[in-house]
């Protein structure tokens, strides 16, 4: 089943963390905003498509360590780049970025950096409190639980 998640951020911070979806494609539109998208859930398909329309925005992707980022079809206007310092040579998961980015930046975080990034949010605090009440474990920091 092909489903598409739509994320819109206009002069705001938008976060989607933990096990929040099982979609295989995403439409992200951000203008002067920051968007955090967690793609580490084991319920997600191996191949993901992200259609981006960015204007002076920052998109932070929290991905598994074995995910390869394909940015060939992403068109840039002005300054900007994809920052992926720990990119694997070949990955089992593939995340394909398409669309346009004007003066924007895409940051890819993996492993421990992704965990710490997710933990330093209000969503993690709320998830930890709810997990404490239910006697379970929080999933925002590590969706594989």
N, C-alpha and C positions, 0 to 999 in steps of 0.2 A: 504494500500500500504506500503510495507516494503522498506524503504530506509536507506542507511548507509552513514553517514558522516565520512570522513577520515581526521584526523588532524595529521600533522607531525611537530615535532619541534626538530631540531638538533643544539645544542649550541645557542638557541635563545629563545625569549619570544613570545608566540603565544596566542592571545586572541580571543575568540568568545563570544561576549556580545550582550545582547538585544534579540530581536526576529529575530534570524538569521537562524533558521531551523525548520522543522517539522518532522525530522527523528526520528525513534524509536530505532536505534542502531548507535553506534559510534565506530570507530577504532582509538585509540590514540597511536601513536608511538613517544616517546620522549627520546632523549639521551642527557644528560647534559643540559637539557632545562627546561623551565617553561611554563606550559600550563594552561590557565584559560578558563573554560567552563561554560557558563551560561545555566542552565537547569530550570530556573524559568518561562519560557514562558507558558501561558495557552494553546498555540497551540500544545504543546508536548503531546504525549500519556502518560497514567498513569504508564505504565511499560517501562523502558528504559534499554538497555543493553550497557555497555561500555566494549569493549575489549581493554585491556591495554598491551602495551609492553614498559616498562619503564626501563631505565638504568641511575641511578644517576640523576633522574629528580624529579620535583615537579609538581603535578597536583592539581589545586585549582578548586573545584566544587562549584558553587553558586547554591544552591538548595532551593526549597520552605520549609517552616517550617515543613510541614507535610510529608516530603519525608523520607522514610526508606532506608538505605544503606545496601545492601546485599553483603558482601565481602567473602563469603564462598569459592568461586571458584577462588580466587585471590591467586596465589602462590608467595611466597617471597623468595628472595635470599639475604643474608646479612641483614643489618639493614634496618629498615623502618617500617612504620605503617600508618594506616588510622586514622587521627585526626578528630574526630567527637564529639565535647564536648556537643552538644545540641541535640543528637539523640532522636527522639520520640520513645516511646515504640512500637506503631503501627502507621503506616502511610498510607495515602490513595494512595500516589505515591510510587513506588518502583524502585530503581536504583540498578541494578545488576552489580557488578564489576567482571570481569573475566580476565584471562591472567597472565602475569608475571610482577614482580617488583623487580629489583635488586638495592639495596641501594637507594631506592626512598621513596617518601612521598606523601600521598594524603591528602589534607586539605579540609574539608567540611565546608562551611560557609552558615549560614542561616540568615534570617531576616535582621535586621539593619546592621549587620556585612557584609552581602553580598551586601547590598546597598552601604555602604561606600567603600567597596572594588571595586565595579564597578565604582563609582564616581571618584576614584583616578586614572583614566586612561586617556590617550589621546583620546581614542574612545568616552568617555563620553563628553569631551570638544568639539569634532567635532560634536557629536550628538546634544548637547545643542545649538551650533551655527546654525546648520541646522534647528533645531526646531524653533529657534528665527526668522530665515528668513522666514520660512513657516507659522509661527503663530500657531504652535502646541506645544506639550510637548515632552521632550526627553524620550526615552524608554530604554536607556541603564541602568539607575539606577533602574527602575521598569518596567519590560516588561509587566506587567498586564495592563498598560494604553492603 
